[in-house]
Amino acid sequence: MGSGQLVAVFGAYGHTGRFVVAELAARGFVPVLSGRNAQTLEELAGEYGLEARVASVDDPASLDRALAGTAAVINCAGPFASTVGPVIEAALRAKIPYLDVAAELEANLDTFAHYRERARDAGAVIVPAMAFFGGLGDLLTTAAMDDWTEADEAHIAYALSDWHPTAGTRLSGTVSRERRGTHRLRYTGGQWERRTDAAPVLEWTFPEPVGPRTVIGEFTMADVVTVPQHLSIPDVTTYMTAEAARDVTAPHTPAPTATDESGRSDQTFLVDVVVRSGGAERRATARGQDIYAVTAPLVTEALERVLTGRTKTVGVASAGEIFDAPDFLHALAPHITLDLVLV
């Protein structure tokens, strides 16, 4: 457990940030709340009896003060295109690990491209996309690979009962669309491809009780960035149930509403991963509740493993690259139901 270690949470008052703060505190860490909104920070600090440190990505000295004396930093502040670089730089100056919950493709790609060699040379640990999108799918794909050293293709399909986006999700989506313009991205043949045609509409047969569902194919999420960084799979594709895709893009879909004392919504999810090599197929699935809430145990478990040395590499690393994927997934048992089928 955390043993009272200080952990900076940048963007602590956001929807996901609040879940992360609560999870850190429950595990014995002492969150140091950070962000640019002083009033909201102080309100959250008063609620938890924690320290608040105002900081802005436009002021490196304020970030240095926010991270001073902490064991690590978790970046929960979107849009991540604006926050990732400055907070990573501050973490490197402080010589502490950096983790984030970014689901923005471009921000994730930037992290690997800009910091891989520098972080490796410094012996630093940077774990991007350690969240529902990016982290969980990567861990499931890695676990499904098992002893395979390469595969032909990986498919990661999401069945969400609904998708009520947070303000942060909407803002991050807007930034990503502005950076991509009229293009969408897919990963095929071992490289990124920019396309202008509409994403295909397909049918995916999820494990029961979900069963066959209409999905948007090539609904490219952060897993398509994280998986190829360390697994030899030339084609990686993600899919989203059509209803959830409509929810998240509709302008009037309301934000998530808490339905239990922990603040979780009643949204349920099933992540279905299929990896194929030759004529063989392996599958890993995870079920749970609330994609935003489950990000908190994901990133906190990752943090705990980093701080206790239960890692396999240094530098910028995907979840499945730096952690023992099956062991990590089993450690999430209170939060997800896991099913592995290795043939």
Disulfide bonds with the S-S distance in Angstrom:
none
